Amino acid sequence: MDSERKPVRVVIVDDDQLVRMALRLVIDGEPDLTVVAEAADGNAAVIVVDEQRPDVVLMDVRMPGLDGLGATREILARAAPPRVLMLTTFDSDDLVLGALRAGALGFVLKDTPPQGILDAVRAVADGSPVLSPAATARVIAAATGPLSSHARDSTRRAARERLSALTEREHETARAIADGLGNPEIAQRLNISVATVKAHTGSLFSKLAVQNRVQIALLVRDAEE
């Protein structure tokens, strides 16, 4: 790590004190990461984030009172919000999907080995989405699972209306992001420079009012369902 770079500041949110203790021990053992606060529920998390201004929030999904999804929405509605990494179990895919739509940058399972959690925190701090391989299939299934015809039509219409503001090239860029391509691969597919890809992506963030590429991908998927 660059010795001049400040440690990534992390807030841990979980209603289980033992989980918080374990995560703090793992994270504080790394020279490039530091836990600046903990919270036991979503309401406390919002307050702590406002006070501490962390870089990353490691957020439990299911908690009493305000759950992780509600807390994520409130935190990400703030100016210059932190990145949010969700902690989940297999029985909370619906809430995780909602958190990703709200702007969380990814999720990891609670039984992920310590090194995997550390890698995820670092990736999210750098702005890279993190989807735990062990649970990605479950979330995809939740995203594409059966909905009522009315709900599906409503979601599709809303997504298409938002995408209608894009230029043709911005549509192509959004489609490539939904396909999981990085900037170099998008540049190659569209026969444009990486700098131009970055410019189009910046326009997508602005026009679609999203904070990360995961939200763009989900919006494209919604429009195509």
Helices and strands as residue ranges (DSSP letters): E 8-13, H 17-28, E 33-39, H 42-52, E 56-60, H 68-76, E 83-88, G 90-92, H 93-102, E 106-109, H 114-125, E 130-131, H 133-144, H 149-163, H 168-178, H 183-190, H 194-208, H 213-224
